Amino acid sequence: MTRSGPSAADTPLLRVSRPVSACSRCRAAKIKCDGKLPACTACEKSGRAGECSSANDQFAKGKERSYVASLESRVEKLERRLAYARSRKASVAMHDGDEPVEAPDRKDSLATIRAAIHGKAARRREAADVNELVSDFGFLSVNATTRDFESSTTNMTFARLILAAANNELVPKSKPFQLPSRPAAMALVQYYLDNVFALFPVFPETALFNALDAVYQENGRPVTDFEHWLLYMVLAIGATGQSRSNQDAFYADGVIWVGRALRYADRVLMPGYVSQIQALVLLVQYSMLDPAHFDSWQLIGFACRAVVDLGFHQDPPKEQQTDKKTLELRRRIFYCVYSLDSMVHARSFSFTDDSTSVAFPSAPTLSSSVTSGSSMNGPHSIDTALLLFQLRQAQSSWYQELFQSSRDPLQNSSTYIWQMCQEMREWSESFPDSLPLAFKEFFDLELLYSYVYCLAPSCRVQAVTTYGKTLIFEYSIAYMQKIFPISRDPINTAFYTYHDALRVFFVGSQFLAVLSENQDDLLNGVVPYTPALAGAPPPPPLPSNAGVDNIDRSINCVTHIRETLKTFGHRWDDSKALLSSFETPAELLLSSLRHRKRQMEEFSRNSHSPSAHMSQPNFDSNNMRSAFGNGGGLQGGHPGY
């Protein structure tokens, strides 16, 4: 784009005849101070550079050097907006609206935004303008690429970009409605605190009650946009979390509440603020309960980039004075986002272990209205959340090593995997006696799922040992024995979401895979001898009932997987698709197991010597293996594999 000459906007007149204020030494000596930082010239020449004072409280308000820096920053921002306006004008003239779009990837926020918006014909040109704006930045922080998406400068706000990328179905626009009674709202709030906040304390508990008071108080103080978002999203999660079907009143109420909250999205999801991360965490939590409307993986990616943008993935330097409550809150925020970025999607983690350095938050709560101390106090204590943070950190270590690394096959893989399993087992042994039963079951399931995942074939360990297959077989059965009754419980406790349907499908695929590959030994209860090596961790132990009635236990396990996915299908249609993928190989296996059981029963009736050795019949392993890929799971594998 050519121009005849520089305009006044390009070269603004910024003359400073003298420094805003002299340093304290120059002021006392009444000598000229050039204001150079970090020390003025006069102090440097006299050898007192270390004593040269910068702006502080003794200078007049509004005259500090930091004030000048803020003005300079503002000028730079305005210059960027001017350049953006010019680039938009040029890109509109040159853009071809039918340009093909590549599939999105989490590590390319631009592609994610661009692909989502391109899918809507009415916004194709606007999507290209966004692409033109940020194409030179690559994978930078959210703030670096979207700071200027403000409603005052463009119709494309950052909230609209997020929702365009993460929407599966549009949430119906909120209609005028009457607030429920305060006791009814308080019941939803309490459910959220007891079951979700206890695991993800991403905001001070008092902030939620202040929002509740502000919304329900007539003729009270003005309610902020974030308070509206906070309360409505908590009510949405509290309602949807209790839903048993996507046709019941709880689910319908949740959709209404989230639609109400989205009215404040443009302002609440503005990048560069702590409240944006908190707002995104709430939206992620809701999306895990309502995958029909939101893609939780996309939203988790946005939340992670927002954390990096504000530098919350690193503790502040020790020399930087940080208020204790502020430091505790930022640590909680980081670990809440870190814990939501789980391996259930079988994608790379947003945070690598080498890139983060954040201490765990301390046990006392931020809220002054709750009991302090390190004892277990239900949702008012951070102890439950700390257990989750610790497990996610352990999972991250082996997941990145086994599944995200492109290095050569792992040497002494069994020793490494035994070590990882032992560390997770030691974590489970640290549960306090006062841990509520609902959360103990929740963590037991997380542990069993982690065992199966860690033992499964990976990028660096493609062949599972015979003992490893036995462990996968036993831990899969133990997992289903726990999740099956929980899925059918009429009262939803803890925080079970659509991600648990994905976990059931993954565990089921691994269970079928090891049975197809090692059927005789597993069904006959043969446990291979695995000696412990000197100086190496011991192999993970088998459950207490391992090797007993393995045919019946296998039939029950497959039945539980099918029934659990069917039950979850009442809440999430995507779970029906998982069940459909599981049905064919599962039915083939069940038919073979039942046939084998009938043969054993017939042999037992006809045998005069029950203790005699017998050659147990085999089911057709060739047919079973045809349902599996080389990766040790169902063909197509885990969604996202």
Disulfide bonds with the S-S distance in Angstrom:
none
